Amino acid sequence: MNDRWPANQVIVTGALGWLGYRLVQTLAEGLADHDQLRGPNKRLRIRALVLPGQDPTPLRKISGEVEVIKGDLRDTAACARLCANAKGAILFHTAGIIHPRRVREFYEINVEGGKNILAAAETAGVRRAVIVSSNSPCGGNPPPGHLFDEISPYHPYRHYGRSKMLLELAAKEFATRGRLETVVIRPPWFYGPFQPPRQTLFFGMIRDGKAPIVGNGNNLRSMSYIDNLCQGLQLAALTPAAAGQLYWIADRRPYSMNEIVDTIERLLENEFGQKCAHRRLRLPGLASFAAGVGDATLQALGLYHQKIHVLSEMNQTIACSVARAERELGYRPMVKLEEGMRRSLRWCVENKIKF
């Protein structure tokens, strides 16, 4: 058995997603930024769920200890295969959908799919499930300066927030049955290497002077560098007292939208040779309000439009405290915004991904 891990096997859903892939990588290779998690886990066996049709080659290149299972969370048989013979294992449930084509997918994948994998884990005797939720079950912060914490009430934002709230409630129900420990992790907007095209598009918009700033840009956003988030997930798995708990995991402090955009622009120009327009697409607060009306109307019809939804949130403060995770898990978010964005941009350059 691995010296660090209480089990010699972990299971990861969404293993070819942005977060899932980096989690598999850090489970196998260790996290250089955290003393407790530094160094490879050579004897840790990793079982990874990927969707049918996805190429699992990148996962197999990480480690020969990665076993790939193909399947969909909506398929109970696939969930059973993933958890078979995994008694005492740790499950990291990172799979989910953020920007679907239809609203019903939020519930099919995030809720019913989540229940399917938790039921399969419970039946197989998996010891603990660490479940990735979102900031969306709490919506936006009420007054300026407010920070969400673990006792903040539910106020879900649209159907995505409601689907993640229902997943959290399902996790609590499984925990009360006493056969499967659960820990819920709430990350806000996360960033870093292996990012999807929408994040790279944001870099290009900043360079070209088209980054939207709604209102004065002083609204705060908690963000989580992806390795900080992977640290939080692993500590939630390793800390006995975390069973049944919920934690916010983010960088130590929130950043204003102005600071986020200014930081990326400065790095693009000073360190990555990108000529920046030094402009912003400044929009009144009414733009987010109008987008919110459109977003709500579309979702009421069962439809979803990613850009309208994102614009509806651009003037909101969505900020949290990580004090409980620091106190109870030993969480230490080592990578701050500038270094995290530097690593993100370097990854794009090294992988020949154009902004």
N, C-alpha and C positions, 0 to 999 in steps of 0.2 A: 504494500500500500504506500502511496505517496506520503512523504513526511508532512506536507502542508495540508493535504486534502483529507477530510474525514471519510471520503469514499474514493475508490480508484477509478470511478467512471462518472463522466458527466454527459448530459444530453443537451443539445442546443437546437432549438427550432429557429427557423429563419436564418440558417447558417450561411447563406449566400447573400443575405441582406447587408446593408451598410454596417449596422451594429453587430449583427450575428457573426459576420466574417472576422471583424476585428476582435471580437470576443474569443472566437476559436483560436485566433493567432496568439492572443495574450495568454490564454489558458495553456497553450503548448509551449510558448517561448518565454513567458514571464513578462512582468511590467517593470521596465527599467526605472521608472520614476517613483516606485514605492518599495521600501526596504522589505516589507513582509512578503511581497509578491514578486520580488526580483528573482530571476533565474528560471531555467526551463523546468517543466514538469514531465520528465522523460517517461514516467510510468503511468501517467494519467491517460486513460483511454477516453476518447471523445467520440460520441455518436452524434451525427449531424443530420437534421432533416432538411432536404432540399425539394423544391417543386419538380414534378415531372417535366422533363424538357430542359432543365437547367444543367449546365456543364459543371460537374463537381471537381474537375481537375485542379482548380486553385486550392480547394480544401485539402486534397490529397498531397499537394506540394508542401503544405505546412508541416505535416507530420504523418508518418506511417501508422500512427495510432488513431487516425481519424477514420471512422467507419461511416459511410454515407448510406442513408436510407431515403428513398424517393417516395414522396407522398404529399398529400394535402391535408391540412388540419380539419377540413370539412369531412374527411373520410375517417370514420372511427377505426376501420381496419388498419389504416396507415398509422394512426396514433398508437394502436396496440403493438404493431411491429416495431415502432420506434422505442417503445418502453419495455419490450419483451426481455426477460432475463436481466433486468436492471435493478434488482432489489438493492436498496441502500444507496442508489445513485443520487446525484444532484441534477435537477432539470433547470435549465435556463430557458425561459420562454420569451424569446425576443420577436417572434413572428407576429405580424399584424399588418393591417392596411391603413394607410394615412390618407391617400388621395385616390379613391376608387372611381369607377365610372358610374356606379349607381349606389345610392344610399344603402340599399339592402345589404351590400357587401360588408359594411361596417359590422352588421349584426351576424352575418353568416360566418365571417372570419374572426373578428375580434371577440365576439361573445360566444357563439356556438362552437367555433373552432377552439377557443380557449377552454371551454368546458370539456370538450372532447379530449384535449391533451391532458388536462388535470385528472379527468376520470381514468384515463389509461395509466397515468403515473400512479394514481392511488391503487388501482388494481394490481399493478406490477410490483408494488412495494417500494417505489422511489421514496427516498427519505425526505427531500425538501425540493420545492419548486420556487425559483426566484423569477418573478413575473414582471415584465416591463410594461408599465402603464404610461402615463403622460401627465402633463400639467392640465390638459383639457377638462378632466372631471371637475376642476375648481374654476375654470373659466378665467376671466381677467380679475386683477386685483381691484378692490373697491376704491379707497382713497389713495392719493400719492403717498409714497413712503411705506405702504403696507407690504408685508412679506407673507406669503403663504407658509404655513407649517403643517405638521402632521395632524393637527386637530381642526384645520380649516374645513368648513362645511362644503358639501357638494354643491356645485352650481355649474353643471356641465355646459360646455360651449358646443352647440349644435349636436349633430348625430355622432360625430367622432367622439366628442367628450362623453356623451351618454353611453356609447358602446364601451369605452374604457372604464367608466364608472361601473357598469354592469359586470365587466370582467373582474374588477376589484372586489365587488360584492360576492361574486362566485368564489373567488379565492378565499375570502373570509369564511364562506360556508363550508368549503372543503376543510379548512383549518379546524373549524369547530368539531368536525366529525372525528378528528384525532388520529387519522391514518396517514395524513400527508401534511407535513409542515409547509407553510407558504410564507413568502416575504414579497411584498409589493414594492417596486421601485418606480418612483415618478421622476423621469428626466424631462426637463423642458427642451427647448431647441438645442440639439446637439450638433457638433461640427467636427471636422477632422478628416484624415485620409480615408479613402474608399467611398468618398461622398458621391451621392447620386447627381445626375446632370442638373437638377434644379438648383443645387448649391453652387455648382460651377457657373451656371448662368448668372447667379447673383454676383459673383466676382466680375464677370464681364460687364454687367450693368453698372457696377461701381466704377470700373475703368472708363466706361464710355459716358459717364455723367447721367445715367438713367436710373440710378438707385432711388426708389421712392422713399421720401421722408414725409410722413403724414403728420400734420400739425407742426409743432416746434422741434420734434425729434428728441425731446428729453424724456420720453416715456422709457421705462426700464424694462430690460429683458434679461432674465436668467438664461444662461447658456451653459452647456456642458461639453468640454472637450472630450472626444470619444474615449481617450484613455482614462480620464477621470471617471467617466461613466463605467468603463470596464472594471476599474478598481472598485467602485461602489458595488457593482454586481457580484464580484468575487468575495468581497468582505461580507455581503449579505448572505452568501452561501456558507462562509466559514465561521461566522459568529453564532454560537449556540443561542444566545439570548435574542437574536433577531427573529426567531420563529414567531409567526403570527403578526409581525409588525409591518409598518409602512414607512418608507423613507424617501425624502426628496434628495436627489443627487444632481448636483450642478457645480459650476465653478463657485468659488467662495463668495463672490459678490456679483450682483447683476450689473449690466452695462446699459448705458443709454443707446438708443438707435444711432445717435450721432457718433458716439464713441466707436460703435461696431463698424460703421461705414468708414469713418476716418482712419481707423486702424488698418483696415484692409487696403484702403487707397494708399496709405503711406508705405505699406509693405510692397504693394504692387510696383510702385514707382521707385522706391529707394533700394529695394533688394532684388527685384525680379525684372527690372528693365522695361516695365510697361509704362507707356506714356498715358497719363490720366487726364481726363477733361476737367477735373476739379469743379464739377457741377453736381447738383442733386435735382432729382425730379420732385420738386416741392409741391405737395398737395394739401389742401385744407382738410381739417378733421372731418368735414362733411363727406369727403371721398370714402373714408372707411365706413361711415354711417350708411351711405348709399350702397356700397358693396355689401354691407351686412344685410340690408333689405333684400338685395338681389340674391344673396347666398341663402337666406332663410326661405325665400320664395322657391328657388330651385330645389332645395332640399325637401321642402314640403311636397313637391311634385315627384320626389324620388330621384332627382338628378343632382349631379355634383360637378362644379367647375373649379378647378384648383386655383387659378389666378384670382378669381373673384373671392374665394374663401380666404386666401392669404391676405389680400388687400383689406378684407374686413377686420383683420386682427392687427394691422400695421400701426394703428394709433393706440393700442392697448398697452398697459403695463402688465407684464406677466413675470412676476419675480417671487423667489422663494428663499427660505432660510435653510441652510444645510447643517445647522448647529446640532440637531439630534443625531444625524449620521456621523458627524465628527465625534460626538460624545460617546455614542453607543457602539459604533462600528470601527472607530479608529480611522475614519475616512479622512484623507488629506488630499484635497484637489491641488496637485502640484503644478499643473500646466495652466497658465493664465491666458487671457484672450490673445495678446500679441504673439506669444510663442505658439499657441495652438493654431492661429491663422497662418503663421509662418510655416509650420509643418504641413498644413493643408495645401498651401500654395506650392511648396516644394514637392509634395506628392503629385500634384497636377503636372508640374514641369517634368519630373522624372518619368512620368507615365505618358508624356506627350499628349496631355489632355488640354485642349485649347479653351481659354476663358471665353 
